[in-house]
Amino acid sequence: MSLPPLTLYLAAPRGFCAGVDRAIKIVEMALEKWGAPVFVRHEIVHNRFVVDGLRAKGAVFVEELDECPTDRPVIFSAHGVPKSVPNEAARREMLFVDATCPLVSKVHIEAGRHHDAGLQIVMIGHAGHPETIGTMGQLPDGEVLLVETAADVAHLTPRDPERLAFVTQTTLSVDDTADIVVALKARFPAVIGPHKEDICYATTNRQEAVKAVAPKADALLVVGAPNSSNSRRLVDVGAKAGCAYAQLVQRAADIDWRALDGIRSIAITAGASAPEVLVNEVVDAFRSRYDVTIEPVETAQENVEFKVPRVLRQPA
């Protein structure tokens, strides 16, 4: 029996970004250097497959520092942590390694520089997300005001409307963030923005790739975790770009085949914390049900690499 034809648009760039790749390497290198267990505060990146793989190698994931013994190394996740966390680790004389993505650290430095200049900060981000918590935690309480939508801007009550700067979470929707920035500048014309956009290159590139493939396809699947902000934004971007069916799947077992009945084309991408092995698993699942023709759609090339912390580097 012949299989129905299906055109599969494979978006690129997709999957791991340099910050995620670095964070995973840090955990693996720490295990090699110090042996198991190595403790990790919060999921190193938001992907269950990755976390489970590191757990099998001896990583122990916890949510708070007081869950870690003082005689074992602890790693801070790629999302960043409030200043109070490394300060407490130092007070307890713990060995700790910071796996914060350098592009998130750049936002931390930026917020600190504006604070030192006497400005109050507006953070564009998602409440409760670890990156937002980490960035807001770089400064004293009250020094960072959070907005999640353009509508939130109307309710801001800064202490001095003429002394404001804004920063953003690195994994937001580029288009939605632009709308919030427009609202901020309309209400607070003196507000100071970043020298270079805070939304990271990988988030931007993956969203642009989705904009290119979504209008071509009957459906879009984003491989990623439900707690991954950048993955969920890819679903939103795909829907806004004209794809009638855009869904997040963690892996092939999550595909709703009934919802895809009758499709002739599908677009597939992956969030920045999803490994390529899971993309291949999804593609193979379609190959088992369709006569698949793969059409790559590449909108950018990435060659970014971040160094691991000095404490983990091999001597020259």
N, C-alpha and C positions, 0 to 999 in steps of 0.2 A: 504493500500500500504506500503510495507516494505521500510525502509530507507537504503541507501547504507552504508556499513561498513566504519568506519574511525578510525584509530589508532591516538590518540592524545597524543603526548609526552609533558609532562608538566615539564619544566625545573625548577630546584631549585639549588641554591637560585635564587629568582626573587623578583621584587617589592621593597618596602620600605627598605632603609638602616637605620642605626642608626642615621646618621646625618639628614636625611629627617624627620624621626620620631621625633627627638628632636626639629627641627625647627617648625614643625606643633604644637607640644605641647606648645612651647613658645608663639605662637600667641594665642592659646586657653586659656592658663593660664593668659596671659596678659589681655584678654577680661574678664575673670572671676575676676581678681584683680582690674582692673581699669574701666571696662565697655566700651561700644562702644561710639565713634569710637576709634580704635587703628590703627595707620598708619603703613604701611609696605613699606619700600623702595625696590622696585622691587618685582617680584613674589617671595614669600617665598621659593617655589620650583617650578620647571618647569613642572607644570601639571594643565591644565585648570579646571579639575574636583575638585581638591584640592583647588585651588584658589577661584573658585566660591563658594565652601562650606564655606570657611572662610569669604568670602565677605558677604554671607548671615547671618553670625553670628555677623557682625559689623566691619570686617577688611576693611580698605581702602588702596588700592594698588596704589602707586605713583612711579615715576621713579627718582625724585630728591628730596633732602631734603627741598628745598625751597617751595615745594608743601605742606609741613606739617605745621600745626599751632604749635606754641611753647608751648601751654598748654595741648597737648595730647601726649601720649607715641608714640614713633616710634621704629620699629624693623628693624634691618638690616638682609637681606636674608641669607640663608644658603650658598650662593656662596661667601660671603665675600665682603668687600668694601675697596676702597682706604683709606689710613690713613686720608686723608683730610675730609672724611665724619664724623667720630666720633669727629674729632677736631672741625669741624664747629658746630656739634650738641652741644658740650660742650660750645663753645663760645656763642651760643644762649640760653644756660641754659635749654636745652631740656632734658626730661627724655627719655633715649634710652636704648634698650636691643639688644645685639649683638647675632644673631642666626647663625653666621658663623659656619659651620661644624668644629669640632675640628681638623679633618684631613687636612682641608684647612688652618686653623690657624697654624698648624704645618709647613706647607710650607711657610707661612708668616714669622714665627720665623726663619726658616732655611735661607730664603733669607736675612733677617736682620742680622743674624750672619755672613754670608759670606760678606755682605757689610761692616760690622764693621771690618772685617779682611782685608779690602782693595781690595776685589775681585769684578769684574763686573759679573753680573748675566745673564745667558742665560735662558730664559723661553720657555719651549716647551709647546705650547698651541694653542688655536684657537683665532685669532684676533676678538675682539668685544664681546667675551663671558664674562659675568660678573665676572666669577672666574679669568680669565686672567687679566681683568681690575683691579680687586681688588688686585691681587698679585703684578702686576707691579706697582700699586699705593702705595705699602708699602715703596718704595724707590724713591729718587729724579729722575727727568727726565734724561734719558740717562744711568741710572745705570742698566737697564734691557733691554736686546735685545731679541726680540721675533722671534722664528722660528716655523713654522707650519709643515714643511716637511723636509725630509733628504736633498732635493735639496736646501733648504734655507740656509743650513749650509755653502755652498760654497760662499755665498754672505755676510756673517758676517764680520764686520769690528770692532773688539774690540779694545780698546785703548792699551791693553797689552795682547797678546795671551797666555802669561804665567800666567796670573792672572785672571782666569775664574772659575766660578762654574755654575752648571745648576740645575734648579728645573723644575717640570712639573705640568701641570693642573692635577687634581686628577681623571678626568673622561675620559681620553684618551684611545684609543686602545692600549693594552699592546704590541702587536706585532709591530704596526706602530711606537710607541714610542721607542721600542728597536732598530729599524732601524735608527732612528734619533740620538740616543745615540751613536751608532756605528760610524756614520758619524762625530759626534762631537769629539769623542775620536781620530778618525783617523786624523782629521785636527788640533785638539788642544790636544795633548797627556797629557798636564798638567791639563786639566779641572777636577774639583772636583765635584763628584756627591753626592747625598744624602746618609746618612748612611743607610737609609731604603727607599725603593722605594716610590715615592710620589703618584703614582697611588693607589687609596684607595682599601682596601680589598674588598669592595662591588663591585666596578667596575671589579676588577680582577675575583672575584668569578662568577659574572654573565656572563662574557665573556667565562670563562672555561665551564660553564654549556651549553652555546650556542654551543661551539665547540663539546660538547658531543652529543647534540641532532640533530644538523643541518644535519650531514651526513645520519641520519636515515630517515629523513622526505622529503616528496615531496615539502613542503612549510614551511616557518617560519613566524610567526607573532610576532612582538614585540609590546607590549602594552606600549605606551609612547607618549610624546608630541614632535612635530617637533622641538621645541627649546630646547629639552633635549639632551645635548651632550652625556651622557652615553647611552641613548636609541638609538640614531642614530648609535653609535659605535656598538651596539649589532646587528643591521641590517648588518653593514659592516662585522662584524666577522662571522655572519651566512653565508653570501654570499661567503666569502673566505674559509669557512669550507666545502663548497661543496653543499649548498642548492640552488637549481635552482631558487627558488622564495622566496625572503626575503623582507618583507614589514613592515613599521611602521603603527600602527593604534592607534588612541586615544581612541576609544571605538568600540563596536560591529557594530555600524551604519556605520563605515568607511570601513568595510571589502568589498573587491571587489570579490563577489561570482563568477562572470564570469571568473576571472583569476584563480580561484581555481577549476574550473569544471574538474572532472575526477580524482582528487587527492584521494589517499588511506591512506595517513598519513600526519599529520601536527604537527609541534612543536610550542609551545607557551611559551613565557617568558614575562617579564615586566621590564622596566627600574627602576632605584632606586627611582624615584619620582612618580611611578604609584601605586595606591592603589590596594589591592587584589580584591576589589569589581569590578573593571573594568576587571580583569582577569576572574572572575566568569561570568561576563556578556558575554564575548567573548566565553567562554566554553559553556554557555547555548545556545548561538546563533548556535554553531555547533551541539549541541544536538537536536535542533529543525529541523535540515536538514540531520543529519546522525545518524547512530547507532554507538555511540561513545564508544570506549574502551580507558580509560585513563591509560597511563603508565608514572608514575613519574620517572624522571631522576635527581637524586640528586648527585652533585659532591662535595659539602662542606656543613658544618653546621655553622650557624652564631649565636653567642650569645653576640654580642657587644651591649652595651648600654651607652649612653652619658648623663651626668647629665645636668639639666637645670640650667641657671644662678641663683646665690644665691638670687637675688632680687625677684625671682618668687617662691622660695621654701617656703613651709609651715613651720612655726616654729615647732621645735621638742616638 
